[in-house]
Amino acid sequence: MTTTDPTVIRCDQFIAHSPSAVWRALTDPDLHAKWWAAGDVQPVVGHRFTLDMGPWGHQACEVLAVEPERLLRYSFAPGSLDTTITWQLLPEETGTRLLLEHAGFDPDSPLGKAALEGMGRGWPDVLQRIEPVLAAAIQ
């Protein structure tokens, strides 16, 4: 994880699967639920969905940008966190470089500060779950 802007979390994860496989992990609700959170994510601009974040409740999201197998951006928790999650997929030799940017945290609010710190610690672990889920799905 790297952070130069105090309101942004950035993570970089190499995944030994093709961009099309990683795209499926980001956009197929069944696979998505296995590595992060259950929810009806769909790669369609304007699509609204919720993610079941367990103890943190259901978080509303809306798809803002889609470039198949390259980029997915959606709002996350509008009205409370008001953040944006951007996934960028870059083909790289034997797999895909997955870049995550979770932006828009308000470090001056208690909720924003707590979310930034917690998600900053949590995102690297979450991203490491994608590759095993894809390996199991391919078998």
Buried (B, 14 or more C-beta within 10 A) or exposed (E): BEEEEEBBBBBBBBBBBBBEBBBBBBBBBEBBBBBBBBBEBBBEEEBBBBBEBEEBEBBBBBBBEBEEBEBBBBBBBBEBBBBBBBBBBBBEEEBBBBBBBBBBBBEEBEEBBEBBEEBBEEBBEBBEEBBEBBEEBEE
